[in-house]
Amino acid sequence: MIRRRLVAALLLIVAVGPAPALAHPVPFSFLDLRLQSGPFQGTLVVHILDVAHDLGIEPAGQLLDPAFAARSFDAVVKLLSGRLRIAIDGVATPIEWTRLEVAAERHSLRLSLRLPLSGSARIGSMQVSGTLFPYDANHRTFLNVYQGETLTQAILDRSHPSFEYFAGTRQGALAVVRKFLPSGIHHILIGPDHLLFLIGLLLLGGTLGRLLLIVTGFTIAHSITLSLAALGIVTPPATVIEPAIALSIVFVRPWIALVFGLVHGFGFASVLREMDLPARALGWSLFSFNIGVEIGQLLVVTAAAAVLETVRRWNPDASRRIAVAGSLAVIAAGGFWFVQRVFLSGGLQ
Protein backbone atom coordinates (compact mmCIF):
# COMPACT_ATOMS: atom_id res chain seq x y z
CA MET A 1 0.00 0.00 0.00
CA ILE A 2 2.87 2.38 0.84
CA ARG A 3 4.48 1.60 -2.49
CA ARG A 4 1.23 2.37 -4.28
CA ARG A 5 0.98 5.72 -2.53
CA LEU A 6 4.51 6.66 -3.54
CA VAL A 7 3.87 5.63 -7.13
CA ALA A 8 0.58 7.55 -7.21
CA ALA A 9 2.25 10.66 -5.79
CA LEU A 10 5.08 10.58 -8.30
CA LEU A 11 2.75 10.03 -11.22
CA LEU A 12 0.47 12.82 -10.04
CA ILE A 13 3.44 15.20 -10.01
CA VAL A 14 4.22 14.17 -13.57
CA ALA A 15 0.61 14.59 -14.62
CA VAL A 16 0.18 18.09 -13.27
CA GLY A 17 3.65 19.36 -14.11
CA PRO A 18 4.54 21.47 -17.18
CA ALA A 19 3.89 19.71 -20.48
CA PRO A 20 3.60 20.68 -24.12
CA ALA A 21 0.18 21.66 -25.36
CA LEU A 22 -2.14 18.64 -25.61
CA ALA A 23 0.67 16.28 -24.62
CA HIS A 24 -0.52 13.01 -23.11
CA PRO A 25 2.48 12.10 -20.93
CA VAL A 26 0.66 9.56 -18.77
CA PRO A 27 -2.51 7.54 -19.50
CA PHE A 28 -4.14 8.12 -16.13
CA SER A 29 -7.44 9.19 -14.62
CA PHE A 30 -7.99 10.24 -11.01
CA LEU A 31 -11.09 9.37 -8.98
CA ASP A 32 -11.69 10.78 -5.49
CA LEU A 33 -14.61 9.57 -3.38
CA ARG A 34 -15.57 11.06 -0.02
CA LEU A 35 -17.74 9.03 2.34
CA GLN A 36 -19.45 11.50 4.66
CA SER A 37 -22.60 12.06 6.67
CA GLY A 38 -24.51 13.58 3.75
CA PRO A 39 -24.60 12.39 0.12
CA PHE A 40 -21.23 10.95 -0.85
CA GLN A 41 -19.28 13.34 -3.05
CA GLY A 42 -16.55 12.72 -5.58
CA THR A 43 -14.54 14.02 -8.51
CA LEU A 44 -13.22 12.33 -11.61
CA VAL A 45 -10.39 13.86 -13.63
CA VAL A 46 -9.90 12.51 -17.18
CA HIS A 47 -7.48 13.60 -19.88
CA ILE A 48 -9.03 15.31 -22.90
CA LEU A 49 -7.17 13.04 -25.34
CA ASP A 50 -8.87 9.97 -23.86
CA VAL A 51 -12.29 11.60 -23.99
CA ALA A 52 -11.73 12.98 -27.48
CA HIS A 53 -10.59 9.59 -28.77
CA ASP A 54 -13.69 7.75 -27.58
CA LEU A 55 -16.13 10.51 -28.57
CA GLY A 56 -14.52 11.13 -31.96
CA ILE A 57 -13.75 14.79 -31.23
CA GLU A 58 -11.08 16.40 -33.44
CA PRO A 59 -9.09 18.30 -32.55
CA ALA A 60 -9.09 17.27 -28.90
CA GLY A 61 -8.12 20.79 -27.84
CA GLN A 62 -11.71 21.90 -28.35
CA LEU A 63 -12.51 20.31 -25.00
CA LEU A 64 -10.38 22.94 -23.29
CA ASP A 65 -12.91 25.57 -24.38
CA PRO A 66 -15.38 25.84 -21.46
CA ALA A 67 -18.29 26.49 -23.81
CA PHE A 68 -17.50 23.47 -25.99
CA ALA A 69 -16.92 21.31 -22.91
CA ALA A 70 -20.28 22.39 -21.49
CA ARG A 71 -22.02 21.35 -24.72
CA SER A 72 -20.26 17.98 -24.49
CA PHE A 73 -21.38 17.35 -20.92
CA ASP A 74 -24.14 14.86 -21.78
CA ALA A 75 -21.92 12.91 -24.17
CA VAL A 76 -19.09 12.71 -21.64
CA VAL A 77 -21.45 11.60 -18.88
CA LYS A 78 -23.01 8.94 -21.10
CA LEU A 79 -19.54 7.65 -22.00
CA LEU A 80 -18.30 7.41 -18.41
CA SER A 81 -21.58 6.23 -16.85
CA GLY A 82 -21.35 3.03 -18.85
CA ARG A 83 -17.83 2.36 -17.64
CA LEU A 84 -17.72 3.35 -13.97
CA ARG A 85 -19.74 1.30 -11.50
CA ILE A 86 -20.09 1.76 -7.76
CA ALA A 87 -21.88 -0.65 -5.44
CA ILE A 88 -22.61 -0.14 -1.74
CA ASP A 89 -22.90 -3.37 0.26
CA GLY A 90 -23.36 -5.27 -2.98
CA VAL A 91 -26.12 -3.03 -4.34
CA ALA A 92 -25.42 -0.98 -7.47
CA THR A 93 -25.67 2.73 -6.71
CA PRO A 94 -26.59 5.31 -9.37
CA ILE A 95 -24.02 8.02 -9.98
CA GLU A 96 -25.29 11.58 -10.28
CA TRP A 97 -22.95 13.71 -12.41
CA THR A 98 -23.41 17.29 -11.25
CA ARG A 99 -20.80 19.46 -12.95
CA LEU A 100 -18.06 19.51 -15.59
CA GLU A 101 -15.10 21.87 -15.42
CA VAL A 102 -12.07 22.38 -17.62
CA ALA A 103 -8.72 21.80 -15.89
CA ALA A 104 -6.65 23.52 -18.58
CA GLU A 105 -3.37 23.24 -16.69
CA ARG A 106 -3.72 19.45 -16.73
CA HIS A 107 -5.31 19.20 -20.21
CA SER A 108 -8.16 17.45 -18.47
CA LEU A 109 -11.82 17.59 -17.60
CA ARG A 110 -12.94 17.50 -13.99
CA LEU A 111 -16.36 16.01 -13.34
CA SER A 112 -18.11 16.30 -9.99
CA LEU A 113 -20.33 13.42 -8.93
CA ARG A 114 -22.61 12.48 -6.08
CA LEU A 115 -23.94 9.21 -4.71
CA PRO A 116 -27.47 9.63 -3.32
CA LEU A 117 -26.60 8.08 0.03
CA SER A 118 -26.11 9.31 3.55
CA GLY A 119 -24.72 7.97 6.77
CA SER A 120 -21.23 6.65 6.05
CA ALA A 121 -21.21 4.97 9.47
CA ARG A 122 -23.84 2.53 8.25
CA ILE A 123 -22.09 1.15 5.17
CA GLY A 124 -20.04 -2.01 5.27
CA SER A 125 -18.28 -2.03 1.92
CA MET A 126 -18.05 -0.15 -1.34
CA GLN A 127 -16.91 -1.70 -4.60
CA VAL A 128 -15.58 0.53 -7.36
CA SER A 129 -15.03 -1.09 -10.73
CA GLY A 130 -14.59 -0.23 -14.36
CA THR A 131 -12.11 0.32 -17.15
CA LEU A 132 -12.62 3.93 -18.15
CA PHE A 133 -10.74 3.93 -21.46
CA PRO A 134 -10.32 0.35 -22.69
CA TYR A 135 -8.75 1.43 -26.00
CA ASP A 136 -5.52 2.11 -24.08
CA ALA A 137 -4.12 -1.05 -22.48
CA ASN A 138 -1.87 1.05 -20.22
CA HIS A 139 -4.61 3.27 -18.85
CA ARG A 140 -4.95 3.36 -15.07
CA THR A 141 -7.35 5.02 -12.69
CA PHE A 142 -5.92 6.19 -9.38
CA LEU A 143 -8.57 5.90 -6.70
CA ASN A 144 -8.65 7.76 -3.39
CA VAL A 145 -11.35 6.91 -0.84
CA TYR A 146 -11.72 9.34 2.06
CA GLN A 147 -13.67 8.47 5.20
CA GLY A 148 -13.11 10.95 7.99
CA GLU A 149 -9.36 11.28 8.48
CA THR A 150 -8.68 7.96 6.74
CA LEU A 151 -7.36 7.73 3.18
CA THR A 152 -7.36 4.46 1.26
CA GLN A 153 -5.74 4.28 -2.18
CA ALA A 154 -5.92 1.80 -5.01
CA ILE A 155 -5.15 1.52 -8.73
CA LEU A 156 -7.67 0.22 -11.27
CA ASP A 157 -6.38 -1.10 -14.57
CA ARG A 158 -7.12 -3.80 -17.12
CA SER A 159 -5.72 -6.59 -14.92
CA HIS A 160 -7.35 -5.25 -11.71
CA PRO A 161 -10.56 -3.53 -12.81
CA SER A 162 -12.21 -3.41 -9.40
CA PHE A 163 -11.46 -2.53 -5.80
CA GLU A 164 -13.48 -3.26 -2.68
CA TYR A 165 -13.28 -0.81 0.19
CA PHE A 166 -14.29 -1.92 3.67
CA ALA A 167 -15.43 0.78 6.06
CA GLY A 168 -13.68 1.10 9.41
CA THR A 169 -16.92 0.41 11.27
CA ARG A 170 -18.75 -2.53 12.80
CA GLN A 171 -20.63 -2.88 9.51
CA GLY A 172 -17.29 -2.91 7.70
CA ALA A 173 -15.98 -5.70 9.91
CA LEU A 174 -19.15 -7.71 9.29
CA ALA A 175 -18.75 -7.15 5.55
CA VAL A 176 -15.21 -8.56 5.74
CA VAL A 177 -16.47 -11.62 7.61
CA ARG A 178 -19.27 -12.14 5.07
CA LYS A 179 -16.74 -12.13 2.25
CA PHE A 180 -13.78 -14.09 3.64
CA LEU A 181 -15.47 -16.73 5.81
CA PRO A 182 -17.34 -18.32 2.85
CA SER A 183 -14.14 -18.01 0.80
CA GLY A 184 -12.29 -20.14 3.35
CA ILE A 185 -15.00 -22.81 3.24
CA HIS A 186 -15.08 -22.70 -0.54
CA HIS A 187 -11.31 -23.05 -0.84
CA ILE A 188 -11.25 -26.21 1.27
CA LEU A 189 -14.16 -27.81 -0.55
CA ILE A 190 -12.68 -27.22 -4.01
CA GLY A 191 -9.06 -28.03 -3.07
CA PRO A 192 -8.44 -31.73 -3.85
CA ASP A 193 -4.91 -31.69 -2.39
CA HIS A 194 -6.02 -30.34 0.99
CA LEU A 195 -9.02 -32.71 1.04
CA LEU A 196 -6.82 -35.73 0.30
CA PHE A 197 -4.46 -34.77 3.10
CA LEU A 198 -7.36 -34.76 5.57
CA ILE A 199 -8.79 -38.01 4.22
CA GLY A 200 -5.33 -39.57 4.40
CA LEU A 201 -5.25 -38.75 8.11
CA LEU A 202 -8.68 -40.33 8.57
CA LEU A 203 -7.66 -43.53 6.80
CA LEU A 204 -4.85 -44.02 9.31
CA GLY A 205 -7.51 -44.71 11.91
CA GLY A 206 -7.34 -44.07 15.65
CA THR A 207 -9.64 -42.58 18.24
CA LEU A 208 -11.70 -39.45 17.69
CA GLY A 209 -9.60 -37.61 20.29
CA ARG A 210 -6.38 -38.53 18.48
CA LEU A 211 -7.84 -37.39 15.17
CA LEU A 212 -8.99 -34.08 16.64
CA LEU A 213 -5.51 -33.55 18.11
CA ILE A 214 -3.93 -34.11 14.70
CA VAL A 215 -6.35 -31.80 12.90
CA THR A 216 -5.85 -29.14 15.60
CA GLY A 217 -2.08 -29.30 15.12
CA PHE A 218 -2.54 -28.99 11.37
CA THR A 219 -4.86 -26.02 11.96
CA ILE A 220 -2.47 -24.17 14.26
CA ALA A 221 0.42 -24.69 11.88
CA HIS A 222 -1.32 -23.49 8.72
CA SER A 223 -2.78 -20.51 10.60
CA ILE A 224 0.75 -19.38 11.51
CA THR A 225 2.17 -19.58 8.00
CA LEU A 226 -1.01 -18.19 6.45
CA SER A 227 -0.67 -15.08 8.61
CA LEU A 228 3.07 -14.72 7.96
CA ALA A 229 2.59 -14.97 4.20
CA ALA A 230 -0.48 -12.72 4.07
CA LEU A 231 1.42 -10.05 6.02
CA GLY A 232 4.34 -10.32 3.60
CA ILE A 233 6.78 -11.46 6.30
CA VAL A 234 7.56 -14.82 4.67
CA THR A 235 6.54 -15.47 1.07
CA PRO A 236 8.13 -18.62 -0.38
CA PRO A 237 7.49 -19.12 -4.11
CA ALA A 238 4.58 -21.26 -5.28
CA THR A 239 7.03 -23.37 -7.28
CA VAL A 240 8.30 -24.69 -3.94
CA ILE A 241 5.07 -24.73 -1.93
CA GLU A 242 2.84 -26.55 -4.43
CA PRO A 243 5.17 -29.59 -4.84
CA ALA A 244 5.65 -29.65 -1.05
CA ILE A 245 1.88 -29.83 -0.57
CA ALA A 246 1.75 -32.78 -2.97
CA LEU A 247 4.59 -34.45 -1.07
CA SER A 248 2.74 -33.99 2.21
CA ILE A 249 -0.08 -36.11 0.80
CA VAL A 250 2.31 -38.94 -0.07
CA PHE A 251 3.91 -38.99 3.37
CA VAL A 252 0.85 -38.17 5.43
CA ARG A 253 1.52 -39.22 9.02
CA PRO A 254 0.04 -38.05 12.31
CA TRP A 255 3.38 -36.93 13.75
CA ILE A 256 4.18 -34.69 10.78
CA ALA A 257 0.72 -33.15 10.39
CA LEU A 258 1.99 -30.09 12.27
CA VAL A 259 4.98 -29.70 9.95
CA PHE A 260 2.98 -30.08 6.78
CA GLY A 261 0.31 -27.78 8.17
CA LEU A 262 2.97 -25.06 7.89
CA VAL A 263 3.35 -25.87 4.20
CA HIS A 264 -0.39 -25.91 3.52
CA GLY A 265 -0.69 -22.51 5.21
CA PHE A 266 1.50 -20.98 2.50
CA GLY A 267 -0.79 -22.58 -0.06
CA PHE A 268 -3.83 -20.91 1.54
CA ALA A 269 -1.95 -17.59 1.54
CA SER A 270 -1.61 -17.63 -2.24
CA VAL A 271 -5.41 -17.63 -2.45
CA LEU A 272 -5.66 -14.64 -0.12
CA ARG A 273 -3.11 -12.68 -2.15
CA GLU A 274 -5.29 -13.11 -5.23
CA MET A 275 -8.23 -11.72 -3.24
CA ASP A 276 -6.39 -8.45 -2.51
CA LEU A 277 -6.66 -8.32 1.27
CA PRO A 278 -8.06 -5.04 2.62
CA ALA A 279 -5.20 -3.30 4.45
CA ARG A 280 -7.44 -1.63 7.03
CA ALA A 281 -9.24 -4.89 7.84
CA LEU A 282 -6.33 -7.31 7.55
CA GLY A 283 -6.90 -8.89 10.94
CA TRP A 284 -10.58 -9.53 10.32
CA SER A 285 -9.95 -10.94 6.85
CA LEU A 286 -7.28 -13.37 8.10
CA PHE A 287 -9.45 -14.41 11.04
CA SER A 288 -12.54 -14.91 8.87
CA PHE A 289 -10.71 -16.88 6.18
CA ASN A 290 -9.15 -19.13 8.84
CA ILE A 291 -12.51 -19.77 10.47
CA GLY A 292 -13.93 -20.61 7.05
CA VAL A 293 -11.09 -23.06 6.43
CA GLU A 294 -11.76 -24.72 9.79
CA ILE A 295 -15.48 -25.00 9.11
CA GLY A 296 -14.70 -26.57 5.73
CA GLN A 297 -12.27 -29.01 7.36
CA LEU A 298 -14.82 -29.98 10.01
CA LEU A 299 -17.43 -30.61 7.34
CA VAL A 300 -15.06 -32.90 5.44
CA VAL A 301 -13.72 -34.70 8.52
CA THR A 302 -17.19 -35.21 10.02
CA ALA A 303 -18.69 -36.55 6.81
CA ALA A 304 -15.75 -38.82 5.95
CA ALA A 305 -15.38 -40.10 9.51
CA ALA A 306 -19.10 -40.92 9.70
CA VAL A 307 -18.93 -42.90 6.45
CA LEU A 308 -15.81 -44.81 7.52
CA GLU A 309 -17.29 -45.58 10.95
CA THR A 310 -20.53 -46.83 9.36
CA VAL A 311 -18.59 -49.13 7.03
CA ARG A 312 -16.42 -50.37 9.92
CA ARG A 313 -19.46 -51.35 11.97
CA TRP A 314 -21.21 -52.91 9.01
CA ASN A 315 -18.23 -54.90 7.71
CA PRO A 316 -14.84 -54.65 9.43
CA ASP A 317 -13.10 -56.50 6.59
CA ALA A 318 -14.49 -54.10 4.02
CA SER A 319 -13.40 -51.21 6.21
CA ARG A 320 -9.81 -52.50 6.23
CA ARG A 321 -9.84 -52.99 2.46
CA ILE A 322 -11.16 -49.46 1.97
CA ALA A 323 -8.44 -48.10 4.28
CA VAL A 324 -5.71 -49.87 2.30
CA ALA A 325 -7.13 -49.00 -1.11
CA GLY A 326 -7.84 -45.44 -0.06
CA SER A 327 -4.33 -44.98 1.33
CA LEU A 328 -2.82 -46.26 -1.91
CA ALA A 329 -5.06 -43.90 -3.90
CA VAL A 330 -4.02 -40.95 -1.72
CA ILE A 331 -0.34 -41.80 -2.13
CA ALA A 332 -0.76 -42.21 -5.90
CA ALA A 333 -2.53 -38.88 -6.24
CA GLY A 334 0.07 -37.10 -4.13
CA GLY A 335 2.89 -38.67 -6.11
CA PHE A 336 1.28 -37.68 -9.41
CA TRP A 337 0.82 -34.07 -8.28
CA PHE A 338 4.41 -33.92 -7.01
CA VAL A 339 5.81 -35.12 -10.34
CA GLN A 340 3.47 -32.81 -12.26
CA ARG A 341 4.36 -29.75 -10.19
CA VAL A 342 8.10 -30.38 -10.19
CA PHE A 343 8.82 -31.72 -13.66
CA LEU A 344 5.88 -30.48 -15.74
CA SER A 345 5.24 -27.07 -14.18
CA GLY A 346 8.75 -25.84 -13.47
CA GLY A 347 8.53 -26.28 -9.70
CA LEU A 348 11.44 -26.25 -7.24
CA GLN A 349 13.47 -23.87 -9.38
Secondary structure, 3 states (H helix, E strand, C coil): CHHHHHHHHHHHHHHHCCCCCCCCCCCEEEEEEEECCCCEEEEEEEEHHHHHHHHCCCCHHHHHCHHHHHHCHHHHHHHHHCCCEEEECCEECCCEEEEEEEEHHHCEEEEEEEECCCCHHHCCEEEEECCCCCCCCCCEEEEEEEECCEEEEEEECCCCCEEEEECCCHHHHHHHHHHHHHHHHHHHHHCHHHHHHHHHHHHCCCCHHHHHHHHHHHHHHHHHHHHHHHCCCCCCCHHHHHHHHHHHHHCCCHHHHHHHHHHHHHHHHHHHHHCCCCHHHHHHHHHHHHHHHHHHHHHHHHHHHHHHHHHHHHCHHHHHHHHHHHHHHHHHHHHHHHHHHHHHCCCCC
